[in-house]
Amino acid sequence: MAIDIKPHAYDPTRNPELFEGVLARRVIAFAIDFVLIAIPVVAAAMLIFAFGIVTLGLGFALYWLLPPATVIWALVYFGMTLGGPHSATIGMRVMELEMRTWYGAPAYFVLGAVHAVVFWVTVSMLTPLVLLVCFFNERRRLLHDILLGTVIINNPQRANALRAATAGAGGF
């Protein structure tokens, strides 16, 4: 039985515009996504608080639903956005980034959800390693990207703009 091993689709030597400025914009995209995930959670917490006041304390029992609901909301958010047609979260779209598999395929729902889980697990267990791994590989991939076989690149519009700008300036 033959195994089809696919080569890396994105070569940082031949296409440096795909990786130009990705790390800094990825941090900003994370902050945007964090706020977008936190807004409904904070709103739900405030509603539970108000309901608890109105019910003379009985509604406060609903706070036990908040942690699992937060996890489910985050998994759905990352799965739907990374698995969507843009292969990017809303923060990544704002920052003109997208996630692809190492062989170039777009992301899908399960990959997006698992990407979030592996990110949170690696960050909570290996924070310094997660932050430093990107400086020791050409594609600037973080530990969870390497483990899952994904790569974050500039979207085609940004890559084309960088390519055009560098072509006029004499190249990378």
Secondary structure, DSSP 8 states (H G I E B T S, - for coil): --------S--TTT-GGGTTTHHHHHHHHHHHHHHHHHHHHHHHHHHHHHHHHHTTTGGGGGGGGHHHHHHHHHHHHHHHHHTSTTSS-HHHHHTTEEEEETTS-B--HHHHHHHHHHHHHHHHHHHHHHHHGGGGSTT---HHHHHHTEEEEE-HHHHHHHHHHHHHHT--
